[in-house]
Structures are given as C-alpha cells and as structure tokens.
Amino acid sequence: MEEILRTAVRLGITTCDSSYVVLARRCGPTLVTEDIELRAKVRGLVRCVSVDELGPPTA
C-alpha cells in the first residue's frame, strides 16, 4: 500500500491508477488505458498502451 501511495503522489495520479501501475511494474503485464494523460505520466515506468495499440487478439 505504501508503494501505491508514493507512486500516486510522485506521478500525480489517483491511488486507483497507481495500484495498476504498481501491479504492472511488479508483475510485468501491459497496462491498457484510454487515458492519454496517464499513459504520458507512466511512460518509462511500465509498458502502457491504448486498446487500439494492442492489435487484434491472437488465437
């Protein structure tokens, strides 16, 4: 929880958004969001893309 709060304050994002960022940093999944400002703020910390950037699903 402490890392989530620190990340939120440092990046100027909500604790909800911060929890996803921290999870992505710890576990490595791609963070998917349509929030352009959030993508800009987390650039360099985690891989973060929009739905369109994901491309079609693979079978």
Phi, psi and omega in degrees: 000324181297318179295324178296315179294317179298316181295318179300314181293315183297320183266349182070043180236169179288160177293330176297309178299319180299324180297322177290322178296314180297317178300315179296322178293321183284320189254342175092001179287161176282134176274126182246123180206150174267001180280102183299319180296319179296316179302320180293320183290330183262000179305130181094341178266315181218161172284124184222125184224166172271170179301319180298327181285343179293323183085181182289151178294150178257149182272000000 
